[in-house]
Amino acid sequence: MENINEYKIQQIIDNGNTIQLSLLENINTEPISQKQIIMESLQKELDDKTKKQILPLLNAIMKIQPTIKIKSYQQMSIIITMPKTRYKSVGSPKVGEILGINIQKLNQI
């Protein structure tokens, strides 16, 4: 089963005979706040009676705290250097275009 991942071209460097492509995984990350993570975690861990006692106080405390946004997923990046002829044979993709790359472990004999 092939698992093709999409990578967006971020930068192209033409060194004459070789082309260097800087790629970033083509996924949409959604920032999530630290407050949201804390609240969701407590919702899962606390029983109903404790929630009723703690959550109003915690909500008041969280309102005065600054919102810190974090990414919910770390994107993978790849740098590929290839001969210019190989680059042309794959259609000479431009910055912003998407490439499909299959990354998997191969069994060696």
N, C-alpha and C positions, 0 to 999 in steps of 0.2 A: 504494500500500500504506500503510495507516494504522498508525501506531505510537502506541498509546495508553499513556501512562505513568500509573502510580498514585501519588497523593499523599494523604497522611494530613493531616487538618485538625488543626493544633496549637493554634490560637487563633482566636477570632472576636471582632471588635470591632464593636459596633452603634453607629453614629453618628447614628441617627435615620433619615435618608433613605438612607444608604449602609451597606453591610456590608463589612468588611475581613476577608479570610481569610488566615491564615498557614499555608502548606502545606509539608510536608517529604516528599521522595520516599519512597515506601513500599517500602523494601527492607530486608532483614536484613543488617546488616554483621557480620562476624565478626572479632573482634580477633585479630591475629596478632602474635607476639612478634618482637622485633628479632633474638633469638637464632635463631629458626626461619628467618627470611629469610637470615641470614648462612650458616647451615648448608646450606640448600637451594641457595644460590648456589654455594657451594664444591663441593657434590656434583656440580653440573653442569659446573663449570669444570676440575676437577682430574682427572688420569688416575689409574688404579687404584693405581699404585705410590706416587704422591705422597699420595693419600688415606690409604693405610695408614700413612704416616709422620706426616702432619700432623693427621689427625682425632682421634686419641687425645689429643694435646696440646691441640688446640682445644676438645675436649669438656671437659677439665679446667678450662681457663680460663673457658669459658662457664658452668660450674656455679657459679662464685663471683661472676659478674656479676649485677646485678639484672635482672630481667625487665621490659622496657619493652614494653607492649602498644600497638600502633597500629591504627587502623582500616584495613581493606583497601580501602575505597571511600569517596569523598567524596560525600555525599548532596546533591542539588540542592534548594534551597528557593525558594518563590515566594510573593509577597504579591499578592493580587488585591483590588481595590476595585471594588464593583459596586453598582448601585442595589438597594434593598431588594426592589423588585418582581421583579428578575431573580433575586435570591437565593431568593425564594419560588417562582419558576417552576422552579428546579432541585431543588425538594423541601426547602428549608431544612435542609441537612445540619448535623449537630452535630459538636462536637469529638470526634476519634477516628474519625470516618467517613472513607471513602475516596472520592476523586473521580478520574475518568479525564480526563486532559488530553492533547490531541494537539498536540505542538510540532513544527513543521516550517517550513522556509523556503518562502515563496511567491514564485513568479516574478512580477515586475511587468512590465507592458507599457510 
